[in-house]
């Protein structure tokens, strides 16, 4: 049976690199243990992990390390999308072999494809593995609501979607409405939010069962998620609003977010270095100062790991 029980907070891990750009597996293990310690429901290795800057051996090494550290305590989601069907099947089967509990895949985007080709792409990948797949709907590689329903009909593994195409709130609502009107496998499509978790509560009200934010404040996301689950919706949203400026700061493109994530993780005692692999825009001294002021105001605690 395909696992359809995943929900809650699934942060995407940042990949720690030393100043020479080599993976720091000690810091990666510390990050995973911290995530589990604060109560996350799962973790992912994906775009925010700079997966597109990793060699194939490094992808395997990181997934192996994460799976070993998790040791079955929470699900591990691995991004296995590529620009071709055969390559995506290869990455997906390899991730399953190495112990991933689920996959996350965006459609090919280098050369735009007709909708039928995208549906067939997901169908072939779904048939190639035995674990669930998150369809990843991003602005540069979209899985529109109608297409998501059509894909979900093709195989029981194609049972989750991470909605990230802005504006995510109406996108989530439309996908949920089409899902609720569907029958068969498509009627069981499970919705997650993403895009840094900025619209967590709006998405929950419209059918989402969880979110995949970045890696820097998992404790905050878990706290507000648990308050929401306990029925303390007003308190959950009030607490979450305190972090609005920080979440906005984390949503900067062109690799700037990678550096900022890691600056915070260094400050929180998880990473030793804030290094992001090139190409990635590096924050200037004013951005670091502004970030430090923001973090001081929030009084984020340095965790014990």
C-alpha positions in Angstrom: 0.0 0.0 0.0 1.2 3.5 -0.9 1.6 5.7 2.2 -1.1 8.4 2.1 -0.7 9.4 5.7 2.0 12.1 5.4 1.0 15.5 6.7 2.3 18.4 8.8 5.7 20.1 8.6 8.3 18.8 6.1 11.2 21.2 6.0 13.6 21.1 3.0 17.1 20.6 4.4 19.9 23.0 3.6 23.1 21.4 2.4 26.1 22.4 4.5 29.2 23.2 2.6 32.6 24.1 4.0 34.5 27.1 2.6 35.9 25.0 -0.2 32.4 23.9 -1.3 32.6 20.3 0.1 29.7 18.8 1.9 30.0 18.9 5.7 28.2 15.6 6.7 28.7 16.3 10.4 26.6 19.5 10.1 24.1 17.7 7.9 23.6 15.1 10.6 23.2 17.8 13.2 20.6 19.5 11.1 18.6 16.3 10.7 18.8 15.6 14.4 17.7 19.1 15.2 14.7 18.8 12.9 13.6 15.5 14.5 14.2 17.0 18.0 11.8 19.9 17.4 9.1 17.6 16.1 8.9 17.9 12.3 6.8 15.4 10.5 9.3 14.7 7.7 12.2 16.2 5.9 13.1 16.7 2.2 16.1 17.0 0.0 15.2 19.3 -2.9 15.7 22.6 -4.6 16.4 24.5 -1.4 19.1 21.9 -0.7 20.9 23.0 -3.8 20.3 19.6 -5.3 20.8 21.0 -8.8 24.4 21.8 -7.9 25.3 18.3 -6.7 27.0 15.6 -8.7 25.2 12.2 -8.9 27.6 10.6 -6.3 26.9 13.6 -3.9 23.1 13.1 -4.3 23.5 9.5 -3.3 25.8 10.4 -0.4 23.5 13.1 1.0 20.4 10.8 0.8 22.3 7.9 2.4 23.4 10.2 5.2 19.9 11.6 5.8 18.2 8.2 5.7 20.8 6.8 8.1 20.4 9.7 10.6 16.6 9.6 10.4 16.7 5.9 11.1 13.0 5.4 10.3 11.7 8.1 12.7 10.2 10.3 10.1 9.7 10.1 6.3 12.4 11.3 3.9 11.3 12.9 0.6 13.9 13.1 -2.2 13.6 15.3 -5.2 14.3 13.2 -8.3 13.1 15.4 -11.1 15.1 15.8 -14.3 14.7 17.0 -17.9 14.0 13.6 -19.3 11.8 10.6 -18.4 14.5 8.0 -18.4 16.8 10.1 -16.2 14.0 10.8 -13.8 13.2 7.1 -13.6 16.8 6.4 -12.9 17.0 9.0 -10.1 13.7 7.8 -8.7 14.6 4.2 -8.6 18.0 5.0 -7.1 16.3 7.1 -4.3 14.0 4.3 -3.5 16.9 1.9 -3.3 18.7 4.2 -0.9 15.8 4.4 1.4 13.7 7.5 0.5 10.1 7.2 1.7 8.7 9.5 -1.0 9.8 11.4 -4.1 9.2 14.9 -5.3 9.2 15.6 -9.0 8.6 18.7 -11.1 7.8 18.3 -14.8 10.5 18.8 -17.4 10.9 22.5 -18.2 14.0 23.1 -20.2 12.0 22.5 -23.4 8.2 23.1 -22.7 6.1 20.1 -23.4 2.4 19.6 -24.3 0.2 18.6 -21.4 -0.1 15.1 -22.8 3.6 14.6 -22.7 3.8 15.8 -19.1 1.0 13.5 -18.0 2.8 10.6 -19.7 6.1 11.6 -18.1 4.5 11.3 -14.6 2.7 8.1 -15.5 5.9 6.3 -16.6 7.8 7.5 -13.5 4.9 6.4 -11.2 5.0 2.9 -12.7 8.7 2.6 -12.1 8.7 2.9 -8.3 6.8 1.6 -5.3 6.8 4.8 -3.2 4.5 7.9 -3.3 5.3 10.9 -5.4 4.8 14.6 -4.8 4.0 16.4 -8.0 5.8 19.7 -7.7 3.9 22.6 -9.2 6.3 25.6 -9.6 6.1 28.8 -11.6 8.8 27.6 -14.0 7.5 24.0 -14.2 3.8 24.1 -13.6 1.3 21.3 -12.9 -2.0 23.2 -13.2 -5.0 21.9 -11.2 -6.6 20.2 -14.1 -3.4 18.5 -15.1 -2.8 17.4 -11.5 -6.1 15.6 -11.5 -5.4 13.9 -14.8 -1.9 12.8 -13.6 -3.4 11.4 -10.3 -5.7 9.2 -12.3 -2.7 7.4 -13.9 -1.1 5.6 -10.9 -1.7 5.2 -7.2 1.9 6.5 -6.5 1.0 9.9 -8.0 -0.9 10.8 -4.9 0.6 14.1 -3.5 1.0 17.6 -4.9 3.1 20.5 -3.6 1.4 23.6 -4.8 4.0 26.5 -5.3 2.8 28.4 -8.3 1.8 31.9 -7.2 -0.7 33.0 -6.2 -0.8 29.7 -4.2 -4.0 30.4 -2.3 -6.4 30.3 -5.3 -4.3 27.6 -6.8 -4.7 25.4 -3.7 -8.5 26.1 -3.7 -8.9 25.2 -7.3 -6.9 22.0 -7.0 -8.9 21.0 -3.9 -12.2 21.7 -5.6 -11.3 19.6 -8.7 -10.0 16.8 -6.4 -13.2 16.8 -4.4 -15.3 16.5 -7.6 -13.2 13.7 -8.9 -13.6 10.0 -8.5 -11.1 7.1 -8.2 -7.5 7.8 -7.6 -7.8 11.5 -8.5 -10.3 11.9 -5.7 -7.6 10.9 -3.2 -4.9 13.5 -4.3 -3.3 15.0 -1.1 -2.3 18.7 -1.1 0.7 20.3 0.5 1.9 23.9 0.5 5.4 25.1 -0.2 7.0 28.4 -1.3 8.6 28.9 2.1 5.3 28.3 4.0 4.4 32.0 3.7 0.7 31.2 3.2 0.5 28.2 5.6 -2.9 29.0 7.2 -4.6 30.3 4.0 -3.6 27.0 2.3 -4.8 24.9 5.2 -8.2 26.4 5.0 -8.4 25.5 1.3 -7.4 21.9 1.5 -3.7 21.6 2.3 -2.6 19.1 4.9 0.9 20.4 5.5 3.7 22.5 4.1 7.4 22.2 3.0 9.2 25.3 4.3 12.9 26.1 4.4 15.2 24.8 7.1 15.8 27.7 9.4 12.8 27.9 11.8 11.4 24.4 11.9 10.6 24.9 15.6 8.3 27.8 14.8 6.5 25.9 12.1 6.0 22.9 14.3 4.7 25.2 17.1 2.1 27.0 15.0 1.1 23.7 13.3 0.5 22.0 16.7 -1.5 25.0 17.9 -3.6 24.9 14.7 -4.2 21.1 15.2 -5.3 21.8 18.8 -7.9 24.3 17.6 -6.0 27.4 18.7 -6.2 29.0 15.3 -6.0 32.6 16.4 -3.0 32.0 18.6 -1.3 30.0 15.8 -1.7 32.8 13.3 -0.7 35.6 15.8 2.5 33.7 16.6 3.2 33.1 12.9 2.8 36.7 12.0 5.8 37.6 14.2 8.0 35.9 11.7 6.5 37.5 8.6 9.4 39.7 7.8 11.9 36.9 8.2 9.9 34.6 5.9 9.7 37.4 3.3 13.5 37.8 3.6 14.0 34.1 3.1 12.1 34.2 -0.2 14.7 35.9 -2.3 15.8 34.2 -5.5 19.0 33.7 -7.4 20.6 31.7 -4.6 20.5 34.6 -2.2 18.1 32.6 -0.1 20.7 29.8 0.2 23.3 32.1 1.8 20.6 33.7 4.1 19.4 30.2 5.2 22.9 29.3 6.2 23.7 32.6 7.9 20.8 31.8 10.2 21.8 28.2 10.7 25.3 29.3 11.6 23.8 31.8 14.1 21.6 29.0 15.5 24.6 26.7 16.1 23.6 24.1 13.4 26.2 24.9 10.7 29.8 26.0 10.9 29.8 27.8 7.5 27.2 29.8 5.5 28.8 28.8 2.2 26.5 28.3 -0.8 27.8 26.8 -4.0 28.2 29.0 -7.0 26.3 30.4 -8.8 24.5 32.2 -5.9 24.1 35.9 -5.2 25.8 36.6 -1.9 24.3 39.0 0.7 26.1 42.3 1.2 27.0 43.7 4.6 23.7 45.7 4.9 21.7 42.5 4.4 23.7 40.7 7.1 23.2 43.6 9.4 19.4 43.8 8.7 19.2 40.0 9.2 21.0 40.2 12.6 18.7 43.0 13.7 15.7 40.9 12.8 16.9 37.8 14.5 17.8 39.7 17.7 14.2 41.0 17.8 12.8 37.5 17.4 15.1 36.1 20.0 15.5 32.8 18.3 17.0 30.3 20.6 20.2 28.3 19.9 19.0 24.7 20.1 20.6 21.9 22.0 21.5 19.1 19.6 
